[in-house]
Amino acid sequence: MSSQPPRAPAPSLTERRKAATRLDIARAAAELFTERGPDGTTAEDIARRAGVGPRTFYRYFRDKRDAVGPLLAAGGEHWRALLAATEPGTALPTALERAIRQALAAPDAHAAERLEQTRALLRAATGDPALRSVWYRVNQESEERLIPVTARIAGSGADPLEPRLAAAAATAAIRIALETWAATDAPAEGPGSPAELAVRCLRHLMAGPRPSHTGGREPPGPSVPPADGGYPSRR
């Protein structure tokens, strides 16, 4: 019997076109928010930049800030797909860390550009509660969609709390990492990058803070999980 989850039906041509239109509008909104800020942008501006009419815009989105939701959610969809390819029975910390590293990597200019667009949106959201609520909503929805994926990896014999806690920890790790990175000018790769920060966050959230005898600094040594793929428990 295959351990892989059943494949969802392929989206129809109409569904693919709708998804493409939503993403085009989202990209247009992100570009304009970066150029002018949310307050300096209207829904009509976004529709014009996306090449659609205002009526089409409102068919897909409630308001201008809501329009960036699909773009912010795209990263979560990508990393859930990476995680879903993990074999059941793999230690959850190992599976989550591997997927996060892949999803937040910036191996080429296109990936780096996507991250920079997210940074610009998160900076705009800092002083805009309505835009920030879109970001929080996207993260909440991502966490809920992640639970079945972590549950499949954990297996039927796992503590029912484990998949939910893993989904919450992973979502929080990515959110905090991106918000922290967005507040800096750190590069998209290497120290201070989203991937590096997210892995650090995940390890703290999954294992809890460890006692430090180095004045609050991380002790020296390789930054890798134990050989069994788990994380040390708190003593």
N, C-alpha and C positions, 0 to 999 in steps of 0.2 A: 504493500500500500504506500502510495506517495505521501511524504510528510509535508509537501508544499501546499499552501492554501489554494482553494479553487480560484481560478482566474475570473476576474470580473468581465462581463461582456464588453467587447470593444465599443467605444462610443460611436454613435452614428455620425454621418457627415454633418448633419445639422448641429449636433452637439459640439463637434469639433470647431465648427465655424463660430458658434456662440462663445466657446472658450477663447478662441483666437481674438474675437472682438473685445471681450472683457479684458484680455491681457493688453491689447493695443491701447485701450482707454486707460488702463492702469499705468502703462509706461508713459503715456502722454501726461497724466496727472503728476507722476513722479518728476518728470522733467520740468514741468511748470512750477511745482512746489519748490524744486531746487533753485530755479531761476528767480521766482518772484515771491515765494512763500505762499502758504495756503490762503492767507488773507488777501493777497494780491492776485489771486486766481479765481476765476468763476467757472461754473460747470460748463458754460458756453465756450469758454476758452479751451477747456479740456476737450470738449467734443470737436471743436474746430481743429485742434492739434492732432486728434486721432482720426480725423477725416470722416466723422459721423455727425448726424444731426442731434440737437438737444433732446429730441424725443427718444432717440435710440439710447442716449446716455442715461436718461431716467428709466428706461426699460430695464437697465442692468444695475443701476446704483441709486441709492436714496439721496445721496448728496455728494459733493465734491471730495470730501475727505474719505468717504467710504470707497471711493474709486481706487485707492492704492491697495486695498485689501488683497486682491489676487496676486499682486506683485510681492507683497510681504509674505503671503502664504506659499508662494512657489518654492522657496527654500525648504520649508517644512515638508512639502510633498516630495521633493527630491530626496530628502534624507530618510523619510519613512520608506520610500521605495528601496533605498539601499539597505535599510534595516530588515525589510521584509524578505530580502534574499538570503538572510542568515539562516543557517541550519538550526532546527529546533534542538534544544539541549545545550546550545552554546551558552556559556556564562553570560548573563545579561550585562554586567559591567564591560566585559570584553566586546560584546556585540555593539553596545551603545557607543563606546569610545571609537571603535573602528568606523562606524557609520558617520559619526560626528566629524572625525578627521577627514573623511572623504567628502562629505557634504560641504564643509566650510573651507576646503582647500581652494587655493587660487593658482592653479598650475599654468594658466594662460591669461592673456589680456581680457578675454571675454568674461571669465570667472571673476577676475579682479574688478572689472567694471560693475558687475552685478553687486558685489559687496560694497563698492563705493556708493552705488545708488541707495542701498540700504542704509549706509552711514548717513547720507544726506537726509533721508526721510526721518531717521531717528533723531537727528539733530533738530529738524523742524518740529518734531513731536515734543521735544523738551519743553517748549513754551506754548504748546497747543494741546489743551486737554482733550479736545474732540479727536484730534489725530492720534493722540496717545491711546485713547480708548479703542480705536481701530486696531492698533498694534496689540493691545492686551486681548482683545477678542480673537484675533488671529492665533495668538499663542494658546488661549484656552481651547479653541477648536482643534488645534494641532495636538494638544495633549489628549483630548478625548479620542481622536482618531488613532493615536499611537497605542492606546491600551490593548486593543485586540492583537496588535503586532507583538508587543512585549509578552502578552499572555501566551501566544503561540510558541515563542522562543523559550519561555520559562517551562512550558509543558504542563500537562494536567495535574501533575503531582505537586506543583509549587504552591506555596502559601498564597492564597488569593490576594493578599495585600501586595505581594512582590511586584506583579506587573503594573499595578496602579502607582506604586511608589517610584518604580523605575521610570514610568512615563512622565510623572511629575518632575522627578529630578532631572531627567534629560531635557525636558522642555525648559525648565528654569535655568539650567546650565547654559543652553544656547541663548536664551533671552538675555540673561545677565552678561554673558560674554559679548554679545553684539552691542548692547547698550554701553558697556564699559569701553569697548573698542571705538564706538562711534564718538565718544567724548574725547578721544585722543587723535593724534595724527600718525599712529602706528601703521606700519604697512599691512597688507593683506596676507602676507606670509611671514613666518618666522616669529621671534619673540614679540609678544603683545598682539599677535594676530587673533582673529576670531577663533580659529581652530585651537590654537594653543591655550587661549583663555577658557574656552568651553571645556576642554579636557580637564584643566585644573579645577574648574567649577564642579564638573561631574564627579571627580574623585573626592572632593570635599563633601559633596552632598550624599554620595553613595556610602562613604566610609566614615564620615564625621571628622571633625578636627582632631588631629593627633597631638599628644603632649609635645611641647617643644622645649628643648634645653638650649636653644640657640638665639634667645631673645626675640622669638616670634618669627625668625627666618626659617625657611625650609632647610632641613639638614642636607648635606651634600649627598650625591649618589644619583644613580640613573633614575629618570622619571618614567618608570614603567610599572605596570601592575604585576602582582605576584604571578608565578609560573602557572598556577591553576586558573588564571583568568579572573579571580575574584579580587576583592579589596579587603584589607585587614579590618577586623571588627574593633570597636572601641573596647578598651579594657577598663 
